[in-house]
Structures are given as structure tokens and as C-alpha cells.
């Protein structure tokens, strides 16, 4: 491999692929450095790249490997004159250091400041393997510098050694290192006694208004370590939607800050203790089931913006995402609609202007539905499948039927934070009559329904940070309906208008969860829905006993039961609206088909609907009947 000397490079430099270069220095305003993929900087006597002026940029797509104490992979050094401002450092490759105090990337202010408005981005890998070595460090030094800095890790940072730190932000005796934003979307891992994932330290002053956002993973695996540590700075903000795992000590430790804020978003997983010696302002975003407990020496919570129902008991806050309760209305509506969508076996004789004999019929059908609904930042899906068998006989110038069956399904939140199975066992009656161009039908279906739900609860005091709260609700389901249809004109294609009024009710007793430290108890849950539906269809009587009936329509669904739900969480009474649409409107399009084949009838109905609350649904049924 070709080895290049320092003299081979100007102040701005490029290390081409396939070459190895010694340590490099950027000296002039606006200088740039590039290590191409396959290029290497290797040094045991100095930092790999030293930046000494303003408006400089470094891009590493290759490898920087450094040995020796206090030698860094990349050093942005403000020096005595306070330069090093507006620098951009991007690592897409690999930075390796193996000496004491050897940082991967160091932004260092001088005695008079500097090192301000610096952007440091890691998309590759940074590894340090000695004590007191930091992956990325922003240090104010003796001057009021190193402020307004942005540090972003989208790759991996790994440190091995005592008091090693993944990302470090420190103010000096005069202050500095304030207005800093630290973002981790990748992985930070530290191994060593007294190591930290992210450490923000004020020193004698400064390091205030620092915001740390973790949507990646931070893991520390030795005694006396901390995932995220804030010491002495003011107005510290931590936003977490990722994993912070420090099971041996504290995952989060905040000391000496009068106004700390912790915001937890969906996906947050904290494993380990949490401490704040000042009251901790807590915000919790939607779609997060949470049980967060501070240690006994903490000063408690101040609730801020918390999207979902919550309770605070001492140093513990529990937050309940109600999407599993909100989706129950859709589950019951879909069950009712799937069972009754085409319950009238003799309607085809009316819609297709054909005569069916007044005979008995034994029939069986399969049924199913699928719904996808957006719901706040999350959403859920509900599907079910089942069957009905029935027997129809002539009665009072019409036809009466008796039927029974079962339905099984699953409803799941889009991001798999909660969901469950549901099963129903039903029986019912129907009656239908045709009077010239008028059809009248009535039906009643009722039975037993069970709803098994599970939700993932983020609990910082359990191994893995997650518990599963499970519940089984059982209740009585009933759904009556009445349908009227009128044929407008006679002939080959006679339009038919019809209207349906349908009620669906589910009545549950008290039920509770088990399996988590934040089990929720529900009191007397009932859901009652009223649906008004209108259709316009165009039946086509084709040859060979085939009838097709395309139709369009609309329906409105109204929840007529109480909107608030009562329960108990952490021994505290809780009353809230579980959310979801109470009233909605939808348009629909569908196709019915009926084929007579000797004494057999084949039938099918498929329907799609779209409502004004971001839900799409497909349901249908199909089966066979035999006339006696």
C-alpha cells in the first residue's frame, strides 16, 4: 500500500482510496478534508485530523486509526485565539482510538472561547478502547465557547474502559457548552466502571439549555455507570423514544438542575433507575403504556403535557394508552355487520324478479371482514372470520329462519403495542316477506362475546423494560335490525332503494388485567351503536339462473352509550373517554350474486366502505343453500 507523507498534502487535503496517510492539519479559513472510502489516516504521535480555523469541514468515508495517549481521531481546536467556529465534521467511515484520553471526535474551545456553531455527525462507527476516552466530546475548556453545537449519532459509538463516555458535553470554569443539541438515532454502548452513555456537565457554570434526544439505543454494562447523566446544568431536556438500558445502576440521573424536563414518546424503553433531585417535569406522548418510577431520593413529578389518561402516586406515574378500548366499538360494529349483511335468503327472489318456491331451505355460509383505521399517531387493524348455518321455512306468507354460528378474529394496534383476540358464539332469527314490489325483513342475532387483550407496558424497574398486561372481558352481544326495500320500476334493470336500521350492543361486566405492575381494572363497560343505512341497487337477471346486484350506498353510525369509561389504575379511580369515533359517516359499494343450480343456491356478497374517520373496511359472505 502506498504511504503518503505530510508534504504530499496542502492545507485542504484528500486521502484517496487505497492510500494511507499520516496525521493531517487544516490551517486556513474554509479548508476541507476528505478521506475517501478505502483511504486511511494512521497516527501514533498526534490526532488524526486537527482543525485550527473557522468554517472548516471534514468528511471521513474511510478509516482513521490512532494510538497513544491524548490523541484523538478528529480534533477541532479553537486554540488561544478562539477559532474553530462553524466547523462541520462528518464521519461515514470508521474512527478507532486506543490510548488514554483518546477521543473519537473532540470539539475543544480555547482560553478565549471558540468552537461555536459546530456540527458533528456520525453515520459510521466510532470506537475507543482505553480509560477516559470519549466517542464524541464537546468541551468549553477555559473560555466561554463550544456553544450552539449539534451532535448527531446515526451510527455506532462504542467505548471500553473506566470513565469512558459515549457523548460528552462539558462547560468550563467560565461557562460555555450551552444551547447544545445531542441526538442519538443509532447505538451507544459503554463498558467500564464509571462509564456513561451521554454525560452533560456544567462544571463551574454553563452547559445550560441542553437537549438530548434518544431514539436509538444506549447500553452501559458495568457498575457505577449511567445511561444519561446531567450534572449541574439548568433547563436540561431529555426526549426519549428509544432504549436506555443501565440495569445495574441508574438509566437516567439528573442532579443540580432546577428545571429538568423528561419527555417520553412512543417506543420509549428505559431499563434501570431514574433519579432527579429537583421535581421532574414529565411529558408523555400518545400511544405509550407507561409505568415510570423514580428512586426514593427523587423529588417527584410535575405533570406537563400527557396525551393519555394517567395517575401519579408518590414517585410513580402510570399512563394508559386507550386504543385497545377505543377499537372495541369497531370490533362490535364489524361483527354485527358481517353477521347480518345478507341474512335474508329469499331476498334474491325480490331483487331479481324471479320466483322462488315456497319451500324449506338449509344453508351454510362463511363470513369475514377486515378494517384498517388510523387513530392519532397510531392506528389499528381488525379482522374476523366465521360461519353461520341456518334453516328457513315458509311462515305467514313469508319466510322465517333460524341460524347459529361463530366468529373469531384479532384486533392489533399498528405498532404492535397492544391488541388481542375476540370470539363470538351467536344464534338468531329472521323473517322476510315480499309484497308486490316491497320487501320487508327483520332479524335478531345474539350471543356470547369474549375479548382477550394484551398491552405492552414500559416499566423501568423490570428486566427488559417491558411487561405485558393481559385481560379477558366477557359479555352478552345483541343486534336486531329491520330492512325495507322498494322496487322503483319493472323491467330488465329495475332500481331498488332500501333502508336498514340496525342496533348493536355489547355488555361487559367488571374485568381486570393481570401480568404487569400497572394493571387496569374496567368497570361495567358497555358499547351501544345505532346504524342507519341506505342503498341503491341495480339487479341484473342473467341467463342460467344467475342474478347479479351491484349497489352503492351510505350509512351513519352513532354511539348511543355513555362516552366515558370508569376504572382503576394503581389503586386510583380513573374516568376518561377512550377515544375513537363516536359518530361517523361512510360511503359503500358492493355486489351481491345469486346462482340457482337445481335445488341448490350459491350466493355471495362483497362490500367495501370508507368512512370520514380514516377507516377502510371490506366485508362479505358466501355460501350454499339446498331447497327441499
C-alpha positions in Angstrom: 0.0 0.0 0.0 1.2 3.5 -0.9 2.2 5.6 2.1 1.9 9.4 1.7 3.9 12.0 3.6 2.6 15.2 5.2 4.3 17.2 2.5 2.1 15.5 -0.1 -0.9 17.4 1.1 -1.9 21.1 1.0 -3.9 22.6 3.8 -7.1 21.2 2.2 -6.4 17.5 1.7 -7.8 14.3 0.1 -6.8 10.8 1.1 -7.6 8.7 -1.9 -8.9 5.1 -1.7 -6.1 2.6 -1.3 -3.7 5.0 0.4 -2.5 5.5 3.9 -1.6 9.0 5.2 -0.2 10.3 8.4 -1.9 12.9 10.7 -3.3 15.9 8.8 -3.9 19.6 9.8 -6.4 22.1 8.4 -5.0 25.6 9.0 -6.8 28.1 6.9 -10.3 29.5 6.9 -12.6 27.3 4.8 -10.2 24.4 4.5 -11.7 21.0 3.8 -10.5 17.4 4.4 -11.7 14.2 2.8 -10.8 10.6 3.5 -12.3 8.5 0.7 -13.7 5.1 1.2 -10.7 2.8 1.3 -8.4 5.6 2.4 -6.7 5.6 5.8 -5.1 8.0 8.3 -2.9 6.3 10.8 -1.0 8.1 13.6 0.6 7.3 16.9 2.1 10.7 17.5 -0.9 13.2 17.0 -4.6 13.5 16.4 -5.6 12.0 13.1 -7.0 15.3 11.8 -6.6 18.7 13.5 -8.8 21.6 12.6 -7.4 25.1 13.6 -9.6 27.7 11.9 -13.2 28.8 11.2 -15.6 27.4 8.5 -13.7 24.2 8.0 -15.2 20.8 7.1 -14.1 17.2 7.4 -15.7 14.2 5.7 -14.4 10.7 6.6 -15.6 7.9 4.4 -12.6 5.8 5.2 -10.6 4.8 8.3 -8.9 6.9 11.0 -6.9 4.8 13.4 -5.0 6.4 16.3 -2.7 5.1 19.1 -1.1 7.0 22.0 -2.5 8.9 25.0 -4.5 12.1 24.5 -4.5 11.6 20.7 -7.9 12.0 19.1 -9.4 10.8 15.8 -10.5 14.3 14.9 -9.7 17.5 16.9 -11.4 20.8 16.3 -9.1 23.0 18.4 -10.1 26.7 18.9 -6.7 27.5 20.3 -5.7 30.6 22.1 -7.4 32.9 19.6 -10.9 31.3 19.9 -11.3 30.0 16.4 -12.8 26.7 15.2 -16.2 28.1 14.7 -18.8 27.0 12.2 -17.0 23.7 11.6 -18.6 20.6 10.1 -17.3 17.1 11.0 -19.0 14.1 9.4 -17.9 10.5 9.9 -19.3 7.9 7.5 -16.5 5.6 8.0 -14.6 4.3 11.0 -12.6 6.1 13.7 -10.6 4.0 16.1 -8.6 5.2 19.2 -6.7 3.0 21.6 -5.0 5.4 24.0 -5.9 7.0 27.3 -7.9 10.2 26.9 -8.1 9.5 23.2 -11.5 10.7 21.9 -13.0 9.8 18.6 -14.1 13.3 17.8 -13.3 16.3 20.1 -14.5 19.9 19.7 -12.4 21.9 22.2 -12.7 25.6 22.9 -9.7 27.6 23.9 -8.9 30.1 26.6 -10.9 32.8 24.9 -13.7 30.6 23.6 -14.3 29.4 20.0 -15.6 26.1 18.8 -19.1 27.5 18.4 -21.8 26.6 15.9 -20.2 23.3 15.2 -22.0 20.3 13.6 -20.7 16.8 14.4 -22.4 13.9 12.7 -21.6 10.2 12.9 -23.1 7.8 10.4 -20.4 5.3 10.7 -18.5 3.7 13.6 -16.5 5.3 16.4 -14.6 3.1 18.8 -12.4 4.0 21.8 -10.7 1.3 23.9 -9.0 3.0 26.8 -9.9 4.8 30.0 -11.3 8.3 30.0 -11.8 8.2 26.2 -15.0 9.6 24.7 -16.7 8.8 21.5 -17.7 12.4 20.8 -16.8 15.2 23.1 -17.7 18.9 23.2 -15.6 20.8 25.8 -15.7 24.5 26.6 -12.2 24.5 28.2 -11.2 27.7 30.0 -13.2 30.0 27.7 -16.9 30.6 27.1 -17.0 28.5 23.9 -18.3 25.3 22.5 -21.9 26.6 22.5 -24.6 26.2 19.9 -23.3 22.8 18.9 -25.2 20.0 17.3 -24.1 16.4 17.8 -25.9 13.6 16.0 -25.2 9.9 16.1 -26.8 7.8 13.4 -24.2 5.1 13.5 -22.5 3.3 16.4 -20.3 4.6 19.2 -18.5 2.1 21.4 -16.3 2.8 24.4 -14.4 0.4 26.5 -12.5 1.5 29.7 -13.2 3.1 33.0 -14.8 6.6 33.0 -15.3 6.3 29.2 -18.2 8.2 27.7 -20.2 7.8 24.5 -21.1 11.5 24.1 -19.8 14.2 26.5 -20.7 17.9 26.8 -18.9 20.0 29.4 -18.7 23.6 30.3 -15.5 25.0 31.7 -14.9 27.3 34.7 -16.1 30.3 32.8 -19.2 28.6 31.3 -19.9 27.7 27.7 -21.2 24.5 26.1 -24.7 25.8 26.2 -27.5 25.6 23.7 -26.3 22.2 22.7 -28.4 19.6 20.9 -27.4 15.9 21.2 -29.3 13.4 19.2 -28.8 9.6 19.2 -30.6 7.6 16.5 -28.0 4.9 16.4 -26.3 2.8 19.1 -24.1 3.9 22.0 -22.5 1.2 24.2 -20.1 1.7 27.0 -18.2 -0.9 29.1 -16.2 0.1 32.1 -16.6 1.2 35.7 -17.9 4.8 35.9 -18.8 4.9 32.2 -21.7 7.0 30.8 -23.7 6.8 27.6 -24.3 10.6 27.4 -22.9 13.0 30.0 -23.8 16.7 30.2 -21.8 18.5 32.9 -21.9 22.2 33.9 -18.7 22.4 35.8 -18.5 25.8 37.4 -21.1 27.2 35.0 -22.7 26.8 31.6 -23.9 23.7 29.8 -27.4 25.1 30.2 -30.3 24.7 27.8 -29.0 21.3 26.6 -31.5 19.0 24.8 -30.8 15.3 24.5 -32.9 13.2 22.1 -32.6 9.5 22.1 -34.5 7.4 19.6 -31.8 4.8 19.3 -30.2 2.6 21.9 -27.9 3.4 24.8 -26.4 0.5 26.8 -24.0 0.6 29.7 -22.7 -2.7 31.1 -20.6 -2.1 34.2 -21.0 -1.0 37.8 -21.4 2.7 38.7 -22.5 3.6 35.2 -25.3 5.8 33.9 -27.2 5.8 30.7 -27.8 9.6 30.6 -26.3 11.9 33.3 -27.0 15.6 33.7 -24.9 17.3 36.4 -25.4 20.9 37.4 -26.7 22.4 34.2 -30.0 24.2 34.1 -33.1 23.7 31.8 -31.9 20.2 30.8 -34.4 18.4 28.5 -34.4 14.7 27.7 -36.6 13.3 24.9 -36.7 9.6 24.7 -38.3 7.3 22.1 -35.6 4.6 22.2 -33.9 2.3 24.6 -31.8 3.4 27.6 -30.5 0.2 29.4 -28.5 0.5 32.6 -29.8 -2.3 34.7 -27.0 -2.1 37.3 -27.4 1.5 38.4 -29.4 4.5 37.0 -30.5 4.7 33.5 -31.2 8.5 34.0 -29.6 10.6 36.7 -30.3 14.3 36.9 -28.7 16.3 39.7 -28.3 20.0 40.4 -30.9 21.2 37.8 -33.9 23.3 39.0 -35.9 22.8 35.8 -35.3 19.4 34.2 -37.8 18.0 31.7 -38.3 14.4 30.6 -40.5 13.7 27.5 -41.3 10.1 26.7 -42.7 9.2 23.3 -43.9 6.0 21.7 -41.2 3.4 21.7 -39.6 4.6 24.9 -37.9 1.8 26.8 -36.0 2.6 30.0 -34.2 -0.1 31.9 -32.8 1.0 35.2 -33.4 3.5 37.9 -34.4 7.2 37.3 -33.3 10.0 39.7 -33.9 13.7 39.8 -33.2 15.8 42.9 -35.5 18.5 41.6 -39.2 18.0 40.7 -39.1 16.4 37.2 -41.4 17.9 34.6 -42.8 14.9 32.8 -44.4 14.9 29.3 -45.8 11.7 27.8 -46.8 11.4 24.1 -49.7 9.3 22.8 -49.6 5.6 22.2 -47.3 4.7 25.1 -48.4 2.5 28.0 -46.0 3.6 30.8 -45.1 2.8 34.4 -42.2 5.0 35.4 -40.8 5.0 38.9 -38.3 7.5 40.4 -35.9 6.3 43.1 -36.8 7.1 46.7 -34.5 10.1 46.9 -36.1 11.9 44.0 -38.3 15.0 44.3 -41.3 13.6 42.4 -43.1 14.6 39.2 -44.7 17.7 37.8 -47.2 16.6 35.1 -47.0 18.5 31.9 -48.4 17.5 28.5 -49.6 13.9 28.9 -51.7 12.8 26.0 -53.4 9.7 27.5 -55.1 9.1 30.9 -52.6 8.9 33.8 -52.3 8.8 37.5 -49.4 9.8 39.7 -48.9 8.0 43.0 -45.9 9.2 45.0 -42.8 8.8 42.8 -44.6 6.7 40.2 -46.6 7.7 37.1 -48.7 5.3 35.1 -50.1 6.2 31.7 -52.7 4.2 29.9 -53.0 4.2 26.1 -56.7 3.6 25.5 -56.5 2.4 21.9 -57.3 -1.1 22.9 -60.5 0.2 24.4 -61.3 2.5 21.6 -61.2 -0.2 18.9 -63.8 -2.3 20.7 -66.6 -0.2 19.1 -65.3 -1.1 15.6 -65.0 -4.8 16.6 -68.7 -4.9 17.6 -69.8 -3.0 14.6 -67.9 -5.3 12.3 -69.3 -8.4 14.0 -72.9 -7.1 13.7 -72.5 -6.1 10.0 -70.7 -9.3 9.0 -73.4 -11.5 10.6 -76.4 -9.5 9.1 -75.1 -8.2 5.8 -77.0 -10.8 3.8 -79.0 -12.7 6.3 -82.2 -12.7 4.1 -82.0 -15.9 2.0 -85.1 -15.1 0.0 -84.3 -11.5 -1.0 -82.9 -12.6 -4.3 -86.4 -13.6 -5.4 -87.4 -9.9 -4.9 -84.3 -8.2 -6.3 -84.1 -10.4 -9.5 -87.8 -10.6 -10.2 -87.7 -14.4 -10.1 -89.9 -16.8 -8.3 -88.6 -19.0 -5.6 -90.8 -21.9 -4.5 -92.3 -21.7 -1.0 -90.0 -24.5 0.2 -87.7 -25.2 3.1 -84.0 -24.4 2.7 -80.9 -25.5 4.6 -78.0 -23.2 4.1 -74.4 -22.5 5.3 -72.1 -19.6 4.7 -68.7 -18.3 5.6 -68.3 -14.7 6.6 -65.5 -12.3 7.3 -64.3 -8.6 7.4 -61.2 -6.6 7.5 -60.8 -3.0 8.7 -57.8 -0.6 8.9 -58.2 2.7 10.8 -55.8 5.5 11.5 -56.1 6.6 15.2 -53.9 9.6 16.3 -50.2 8.8 15.9 -51.1 5.1 15.8 -53.8 3.0 14.2 -55.2 -0.5 14.3 -56.4 -3.3 12.2 -59.4 -5.6 12.9 -60.1 -8.8 11.0 -62.5 -11.7 11.7 -63.8 -14.8 10.0 -66.6 -17.2 10.9 -69.6 -19.2 9.7 -73.3 -19.4 10.0 -75.7 -22.3 9.3 -79.5 -21.9 9.1 -82.8 -23.3 8.2 -85.7 -21.4 6.5 -89.3 -22.4 6.3 -92.5 -20.7 4.8 -94.5 -18.9 7.5 -97.4 -16.4 7.4 -97.0 -15.6 3.7 -93.3 -15.1 4.2 -90.2 -17.0 5.2 -88.8 -17.4 8.7 -85.3 -18.6 9.5 -83.3 -19.8 12.5 -79.5 -19.7 12.4 -76.3 -20.0 14.5 -72.6 -19.9 14.2 -69.4 -18.4 15.4 -66.8 -15.7 14.6 -63.1 -15.4 15.5 -60.8 -12.5 14.9 -57.9 -10.3 16.0 -57.5 -6.6 16.5 -54.0 -5.2 16.7 -52.5 -1.7 17.1 -50.4 -0.8 14.1 -47.1 -0.7 16.0 -47.9 -3.9 18.0 -48.0 -2.1 21.3 -51.3 -3.8 22.1 -54.0 -6.0 20.6 -55.9 -9.1 21.2 -58.2 -11.9 20.0 -62.0 -11.9 20.0 -64.5 -14.7 19.7 -68.3 -14.8 19.4 -70.8 -17.6 19.5 -74.3 -16.5 18.3 -77.7 -17.6 17.3 -80.6 -15.7 15.7 -83.9 -15.5 14.0 -85.0 -13.8 10.7 -88.3 -13.1 8.9 -88.8 -11.7 5.5 -91.8 -11.0 3.3 -92.3 -9.8 -0.3 -95.4 -7.8 -1.1 -95.5 -7.0 -4.8 -92.6 -4.5 -5.2 -91.9 -4.1 -1.5 -89.6 -6.2 0.7 -89.6 -6.2 4.5 -87.1 -8.1 6.6 -86.3 -8.3 10.3 -83.6 -10.2 12.1 -82.2 -10.6 15.5 -78.7 -12.1 16.4 -77.4 -12.5 19.9 -74.8 -14.4 21.8 -71.7 -14.6 23.9 -68.5 -12.5 23.1 -65.1 -12.6 24.6 -62.3 -10.0 24.1 -58.8 -11.0 25.1 -56.5 -8.1 25.1 -52.8 -7.5 25.8 -50.8 -4.3 26.0 -47.1 -3.7 26.4 -46.2 -1.6 29.4 -42.9 0.2 29.6 -41.7 -0.3 33.2 -38.2 0.9 34.0 -37.9 -1.4 37.0 -38.2 -4.8 35.3 -35.7 -6.7 33.2 -36.0 -5.8 29.6 -38.1 -2.7 30.5 -41.4 -4.2 29.3 -44.3 -6.0 31.0 -47.4 -7.4 29.3 -50.8 -6.6 30.9 -53.5 -9.1 29.8 -57.2 -9.0 30.2 -60.2 -11.2 29.3 -63.5 -9.5 29.0 -66.7 -11.5 28.5 -70.2 -10.3 27.8 -73.5 -10.5 26.0 -73.9 -9.4 22.4 -77.2 -8.5 20.7 -78.0 -7.0 17.4 -81.6 -6.5 15.9 -82.3 -4.9 12.6 -85.1 -4.1 10.2 -84.8 -3.6 6.4 -87.3 -2.2 3.9 -86.8 -2.2 0.1 -88.8 -0.8 -2.7 -88.5 -1.6 -6.4 -88.9 1.6 -8.4 -89.9 0.3 -11.8 -90.2 -3.0 -13.5 -88.2 -4.4 -16.4 -84.8 -5.9 -17.1 -82.9 -3.5 -14.8 -85.2 -2.2 -12.1 -83.5 0.0 -9.5 -84.2 -0.8 -5.9 -83.9 1.5 -2.9 -83.6 0.1 0.6 -83.0 1.3 4.1 -81.8 -0.6 7.2 -81.9 0.4 10.8 -79.5 -1.8 12.9 -78.6 -1.8 16.6 -75.5 -3.5 18.1 -74.9 -3.7 21.8 -72.1 -5.3 23.8 -72.5 -5.5 27.6 -69.5 -6.4 29.7 -69.2 -6.8 33.4 -66.2 -5.7 35.5 -62.9 -7.1 34.4 -59.3 -6.5 35.1 -55.8 -7.1 33.8 -53.0 -9.2 35.1 -49.3 -9.5 34.4 -48.0 -6.0 34.9 -47.4 -3.6 37.8 -49.8 -1.2 36.2 -52.8 -3.5 35.7 -56.0 -1.6 34.8 -59.5 -2.6 36.1 -62.6 -1.7 34.0 -66.0 -1.2 35.5 -69.2 -2.1 33.6 -68.1 -1.5 30.1 -70.9 -1.4 27.5 -71.0 -0.3 23.9 -74.2 0.5 22.1 -74.3 1.5 18.4 -77.1 2.5 16.1 -76.5 2.4 12.3 -78.8 3.9 9.7 -78.1 2.6 6.2 -79.4 3.4 2.7 -78.7 1.6 -0.6 -79.4 2.0 -4.3 -79.0 -1.2 -6.3 -79.4 -2.3 -9.9 -80.3 -6.0 -10.1 -79.5 -7.9 -13.3 -81.3 -11.2 -14.0 -79.0 -13.0 -16.4 -79.2 -16.4 -18.0 -78.9 -19.8 -16.4 -80.4 -18.6 -13.1 -77.7 -16.1 -12.4 -78.6 -12.8 -10.6 -76.1 -10.0 -10.0 -76.9 -6.9 -7.9 -74.3 -4.2 -7.8 -75.1 -1.5 -5.3 -73.9 1.8 -3.8 -75.0 3.5 -0.6 -74.1 5.2 2.6 -74.5 4.7 6.3 -74.2 6.7 9.5 -73.1 5.0 12.8 -73.9 6.6 16.1 -72.7 5.5 19.6 -75.6 5.9 21.9 -74.0 4.6 25.1 -72.1 6.7 27.6 -68.8 8.0 26.2 -66.8 7.9 29.5 -65.2 4.7 30.9 -64.6 4.2 34.6 -61.8 2.1 36.0 -58.9 1.9 38.5 -55.2 2.3 37.9 -52.6 2.0 40.7 -55.5 1.9 43.2 -56.7 5.3 41.9 -60.1 5.8 40.3 -59.9 6.9 36.7 -62.6 8.2 34.4 -61.9 9.1 30.7 -63.1 9.0 27.2 -61.3 6.1 25.4 -61.4 7.9 22.1 -62.3 6.6 18.7 -65.1 8.0 16.6 -68.5 8.2 18.4 -70.3 9.2 15.3 -69.2 8.6 11.7 -70.5 8.5 8.1 -69.4 6.3 5.3 -69.9 5.5 1.7 -70.1 2.0 0.4 -70.0 0.0 -2.8 -70.9 -3.7 -3.1 -72.0 -6.6 -5.2 -74.5 -9.4 -4.5 -74.7 -12.5 -6.5 -77.1 -15.5 -6.5 -76.9 -18.6 -8.7 -79.7 -21.2 -8.8 -78.4 -24.7 -9.7 -81.2 -27.3 -9.5 -82.2 -27.5 -5.8 -79.0 -25.6 -4.8 -78.4 -21.9 -4.5 -75.0 -20.3 -4.5 -74.8 -16.8 -3.0 -72.1 -14.2 -2.5 -71.9 -10.6 -1.1 -68.8 -8.4 -1.0 -68.8 -4.8 0.2 -66.2 -2.1 0.7 -66.8 1.1 2.8 -64.8 4.2 3.5 -65.7 6.5 6.5 -64.8 10.0 7.5 -62.6 8.9 10.3 -59.8 7.4 8.2 -61.1 3.8 8.1 -61.4 1.4 5.2 -63.3 -1.8 5.5 -64.1 -4.8 3.4 -66.6 -7.4 4.5 -68.5 -10.2 2.8 -70.1 -13.6 3.0 -70.6 -16.5 0.6 -72.3 -19.9 0.9 -74.7 -22.5 -0.4 -78.3 -23.4 0.2 -80.4 -26.5 -0.5 -84.2 -26.4 -1.1 -86.4 -29.3 0.0 
